[in-house]
Amino acid sequence: MTEYVAVCQDCEWERPMPKREMAEHAKRVHEDEQGHLVFLEH
């Protein structure tokens, strides 16, 4: 199964997700809540 990981550049936070849409959602939530920069790894 392909996995996407949302990874924060500003802290130790990261979330592996099975689908891109789920990783993008986690990315947006963390950016909105923390004001951090998050990117997706595939």
C-alpha positions in Angstrom: 0.0 0.0 0.0 1.2 3.4 -0.9 1.7 5.7 2.1 1.8 9.5 2.3 3.4 11.2 5.3 2.7 14.8 6.4 5.9 16.1 7.9 6.3 19.4 9.8 9.5 21.4 9.1 9.1 23.3 12.4 8.6 20.5 14.9 8.8 16.7 15.3 5.2 16.2 14.2 4.5 13.8 11.4 1.5 11.7 10.4 1.6 8.7 8.0 -1.7 8.2 6.1 -2.8 5.6 3.6 -4.3 8.2 1.2 -3.1 11.5 -0.2 -6.3 13.2 0.7 -6.0 12.2 4.4 -2.4 13.4 4.5 -3.4 16.7 3.0 -6.1 17.1 5.6 -3.7 16.4 8.4 -1.3 18.9 6.9 -3.9 21.7 6.7 -5.1 21.0 10.3 -1.5 21.1 11.7 -0.7 24.3 9.7 -3.9 26.0 10.9 -3.5 25.0 14.5 0.2 25.6 14.9 1.2 28.0 12.2 3.9 25.6 11.0 5.0 24.6 7.5 4.1 21.1 6.6 5.0 19.1 3.5 4.0 15.7 2.1 6.4 12.9 1.5 5.4 10.0 -0.7 
